[in-house]
Amino acid sequence: MNKTFKVGIYIRLSREDGDKLESESVSNQRNILQRYIKENEYILIDEYVDDGISGTTFERPEFKRMISDIEEKRINMVITKDLSRLGRDYIKTGYYIENYFPENDIRYVSILDGIDTYFDTTNNDVTPFKAIINDMYAKDISKKIKGVLKEKELKGEYLGSYAPYGYQKSQTQKTN
């Protein structure tokens, strides 16, 4: 392995973690990725973080920036914690792994899935199946959330993040 790998780490989380500036999952992903880079003595060029954006879309600002850096030849390796961080749309995820990355001479590594496109392994062979499972998971969660919201609607329960009257009341109590 004489090739020098210039790494871009990609981190994604679909929903934000409370009122923190950065979600805990994003920090955990970063730690896993940085440890992997250090252990393998790769060169970290940049990190791309889409916090609070679904993996069912590839219209993500940092993902697009990473693609731009690939096209400008700034990076030649992309590492994610697992395949679902790259994306949950199996067709587009498959496109990037099977077409776009190879056409642009990009090595892709999914640490927890054991996927590494630089090597021909059986882990790489199951990648399409993992992508389908990730896609199905996103669709299943979406259906469940819609079902819960529909049930709340039928019961006449409030569907917003907080009831405005409860907020008003707590604000008045603070001033008294």
Buried (B, 14 or more C-beta within 10 A) or exposed (E): EEEEBBBBBBBBBBEBBEEEEBBEBBEEBBEBBBEBBEEEEBEBBBBBBBBBBBBBBBEBEBBEBBBEBBEEEEBBBBBBBBBBBBBBBBEBBBBBBBEBBEEBEBBBBBBEBBBBBBEEEEEBEBBBEBBBBBBEEBEEEEEEEEEEEEEEEEEEEEEEEEEEEEEEEEEEEEEE
